[in-house]
């Protein structure tokens, strides 16, 4: 198992803080990804209580071949639309939300 030089590394605590998952769920996810060869664990030199989780070259290949999230692609494409056309889209979406009576639903990503 080779580790690429790109620095996809974090401690388990930092990983569990990011998506607000509990430690046992993160441990389980990391273990499954490690068994598949996508991640590797390395104890920190001098402090074995801290473990660095590193993306392997196999994990990097999988990450590279994974399509962008839909929201990211949409955000990039919306940036290219002129302001007047964005206003038309905004007005249309407001009308649709009003017609469906879903004003109070939070549909923001995370």
N, C-alpha and C positions, 0 to 999 in steps of 0.2 A: 504494500500500500504506500503510494508516494504522496507527499504533501507538496502542493504547489507553493510557489513563493508569494502569491497573492495572500495578503494577511486577513483571512476570514477566521478570526479568533475571538473568543470571549470566554469569560468565566461562566460557570453554570448559574451563579447568582445574577449576573448581568442579563443572561438570557431569560431567566424567570421573571426579572423585573420588567423587561420590555413589554411582553404581551399580557402582563398581569396574571400569569398562571401560577398555580401553587408549585412548590418545589418538587413534590412527588410526581406531578404530571410532567414537568420538565425532565426529570430524571428518566421517566418512562419513555418519553419521546426521544431523548438523546440515546438511550440504550438501544431502541429499535433502529435508529439511524446509524448507530455504530455497528450493529450486527449486519447491516446492509453495506457497510464499507463507505458510507457517505461522510461520517465524522470519525474523529479520533480524539481520545482523551489523553492529556499529558499532565502529570502532576507538576506543580510549580517547583522549580529548584529552590531548596531552602525552606519551603513551606508546603508540605505534602497535603495540608488541609485544602489548599486551593488547587483546582484542576482547570486547566485550559482546554476548552473544546475547540477543535480545529477542523475546518472543512478539508476533506481529502481531495485528491485529484479526481477521483470518481464522483464525489459530491460536486466538485466544480463543474464537471462535464454535465451533470444533471441540471445544475443551476443555470448553466449557459444555454441549455436547450429548452428551458422552461419559458413559456411566453410571458410577457409582461401582464400584470394585473389589468383587468378591464378598465378600472378607474384611472390607472396611470396612462394607458393608451388614450383614453378619452380626454384626459387633462391636456396631454400634448397636442392632440388634434384641435381642441377648443382654443388653444393659444394662437392657432394659425388663422382663426376665423375673424374677419373684420368686426369691429364693435357694433355696427348697425345690424349685422346678421345675428350676432350674439344676443342683442336685445330682442329680436324677433323670437329666437329660441326660448329666451327667458320668459317672455310674455306668454308664449304658447304653453310652456310647462306650468306656469302659474295658473292658466286657465284650466289645464288638464287636472291639476291638483284640486282646484276648486270644484270642478265637475264631479270628481270622484270622492269629494268630501274627505280628503286624507291630509288636511293641513297639519294635524297634530302628530303625524307619524314621523319619527326621526329616521331618515334613510341615509344618513351620512355614513361613510365607511369608517368603522371603528370609532 
